[in-house]
Structure formats: C-alpha cells, structure tokens
C-alpha cells in the first residue's frame, strides 16, 4: 500500500488512458456492443484510466506483490483514479491550469501544462485509490 504501489497503478493508468486516446480500443468495443455514437474525449480518457488501473492491480496481484485482490480486484481503485482523472481532464480542458502552471513549465518544451495535469491527475488518483482501498 502507498506511494510505490500507487505509482505502479498510476503508470498503468496513464498507459491505459494514452493507449485508449491513441487507438480507441475500448471505445470501439463499447460502440459495437451498444450501438451508441463515438465516446466523448473525457469518457474515453476515464475508461482508459480505469482499465489501466484495474489491469495494474491485477498484474501486481498475480506477481505476488502483497496485494489482496478480493472480489472487486482493483475496481474501487480504478473508480477513484478515474474520478480524479476526470477532474484533471476538466481542469486541463478549460484553461485554468495554464495560468497556474504555465510560468514554471515554460522552459520544459516536452510537456504542456495541460498534459502534465492529465498525467498527474491519474497518478494522484491511483495513489489515493491504493491508499483508501488497501
């Protein structure tokens, strides 16, 4: 429990969200099952984050890293991480964070403040999810 395992879950959550954003695998599967239109970007981001955190929790449980899987293996952690990631997506899309982080991150050309908030919100959500669910 804690920051170390939460960071692993955060990394798998970020990977899941970025893979979903790039390829739309889960959104396409959901579209085929329900027949609804394409998912909005925020739902795709949340779905990818959730799937990544659940997969990370299952992987840490399978590799024997002192994780009790229980009946809801990683689902509560994924829900907490997804909720925080949704808040991060909202804050990054309305421009509030650019004024806050724009100055300090001006010299870092790789990341924008919005992308850092997206990634950071998943990490914070995964750490909180691991902390409260463990």
C-alpha positions as CSV (number, residue, x, y, z in Angstrom):
1,X,0.0,0.0,0.0
2,X,1.2,3.5,-0.6
3,X,3.0,5.7,-2.9
4,X,5.2,3.0,-4.5
5,X,2.3,0.6,-5.5
6,X,0.1,3.6,-6.2
7,X,2.8,4.8,-8.7
8,X,2.7,1.5,-10.4
9,X,-1.0,1.7,-10.7
10,X,-0.7,5.3,-11.8
11,X,1.7,4.3,-14.6
12,X,-0.6,1.6,-15.8
13,X,-3.5,4.0,-15.6
14,X,-1.6,6.6,-17.7
15,X,-0.6,3.9,-20.2
16,X,-4.3,2.7,-20.4
17,X,-5.5,6.3,-20.9
18,X,-2.9,7.1,-23.6
19,X,-3.5,3.8,-25.4
20,X,-7.2,4.5,-25.4
21,X,-6.7,8.1,-26.5
22,X,-4.5,6.9,-29.4
23,X,-6.3,3.8,-30.6
24,X,-9.8,3.9,-29.1
25,X,-9.9,0.2,-28.5
26,X,-12.3,0.2,-25.5
27,X,-14.5,2.9,-27.1
28,X,-14.8,1.0,-30.3
29,X,-15.7,-2.2,-28.4
30,X,-18.3,-0.2,-26.4
31,X,-19.6,1.3,-29.6
32,X,-20.0,-2.2,-31.2
33,X,-21.8,-3.5,-28.1
34,X,-24.2,-0.6,-27.5
35,X,-24.6,1.0,-31.0
36,X,-24.1,4.5,-29.5
37,X,-22.1,7.1,-31.2
38,X,-18.4,7.7,-30.6
39,X,-17.4,8.4,-27.0
40,X,-16.6,11.9,-26.0
41,X,-12.9,12.5,-25.3
42,X,-13.4,12.7,-21.5
43,X,-15.2,9.4,-21.3
44,X,-12.5,7.7,-23.4
45,X,-9.9,9.2,-21.1
46,X,-11.8,7.9,-18.0
47,X,-12.4,4.5,-19.5
48,X,-8.7,4.1,-20.4
49,X,-7.5,5.2,-17.0
50,X,-10.0,2.8,-15.3
51,X,-8.9,-0.2,-17.4
52,X,-5.2,0.6,-16.9
53,X,-5.5,0.8,-13.1
54,X,-7.6,-2.4,-12.9
55,X,-5.0,-4.2,-15.1
56,X,-2.2,-2.9,-13.0
57,X,-3.8,-4.1,-9.8
58,X,-4.4,-7.5,-11.3
59,X,-0.8,-7.6,-12.5
60,X,0.6,-6.7,-9.1
61,X,-1.6,-9.3,-7.5
62,X,-0.6,-12.0,-10.0
63,X,3.1,-11.3,-9.5
64,X,2.6,-11.6,-5.7
65,X,3.4,-8.1,-4.6
66,X,1.4,-8.2,-1.4
67,X,-1.9,-7.2,-2.9
68,X,-5.2,-8.7,-1.7
69,X,-7.4,-8.9,-4.8
70,X,-10.7,-9.7,-3.2
71,X,-14.0,-9.8,-5.1
72,X,-13.6,-6.3,-6.7
73,X,-10.0,-6.6,-7.8
74,X,-8.9,-3.1,-8.5
75,X,-12.3,-1.8,-9.4
76,X,-12.6,0.6,-6.4
77,X,-9.1,1.8,-7.1
78,X,-9.9,2.3,-10.7
79,X,-13.1,4.3,-9.9
80,X,-11.2,6.6,-7.5
81,X,-8.4,7.1,-10.1
82,X,-10.9,7.7,-12.9
83,X,-12.8,10.3,-10.8
84,X,-9.6,12.2,-10.1
85,X,-8.6,11.8,-13.8
86,X,-11.9,13.2,-14.9
87,X,-11.3,16.3,-12.7
88,X,-7.9,16.6,-14.2
89,X,-9.3,16.4,-17.7
90,X,-11.9,19.1,-16.9
91,X,-9.2,21.4,-15.4
92,X,-6.9,20.8,-18.3
93,X,-9.5,21.5,-21.0
94,X,-10.9,24.8,-19.6
95,X,-7.6,26.6,-19.4
96,X,-7.5,27.2,-15.6
97,X,-4.2,25.2,-15.2
98,X,-2.3,27.1,-17.9
99,X,-2.3,30.3,-15.8
100,X,-1.3,28.3,-12.8
101,X,1.5,26.1,-14.2
102,X,2.3,28.0,-17.4
103,X,5.1,30.1,-15.9
104,X,7.1,27.4,-14.2
105,X,6.7,25.0,-17.1
106,X,7.6,27.5,-19.8
107,X,11.1,26.2,-20.1
108,X,10.0,22.5,-20.4
109,X,9.3,22.0,-24.1
110,X,8.2,18.4,-24.0
111,X,5.1,18.8,-21.9
112,X,2.3,21.4,-21.8
113,X,0.7,22.3,-18.5
114,X,-2.5,20.6,-19.7
115,X,-0.8,17.3,-20.5
116,X,1.1,17.3,-17.2
117,X,-2.2,17.9,-15.3
118,X,-3.8,15.0,-17.2
119,X,-0.9,12.6,-16.3
120,X,-0.6,13.9,-12.8
121,X,-4.2,13.6,-12.0
122,X,-4.1,9.9,-12.9
123,X,-1.1,9.4,-10.7
124,X,-2.7,11.2,-7.7
125,X,-5.9,9.2,-8.3
126,X,-4.1,5.9,-8.4
127,X,-2.1,6.7,-5.2
128,X,-5.3,7.8,-3.4
129,X,-7.2,4.7,-4.7
130,X,-4.4,2.4,-3.4
131,X,-4.3,4.2,-0.1
132,X,-8.1,4.2,0.5
133,X,-8.8,0.7,-0.9
134,X,-5.9,-1.2,0.6
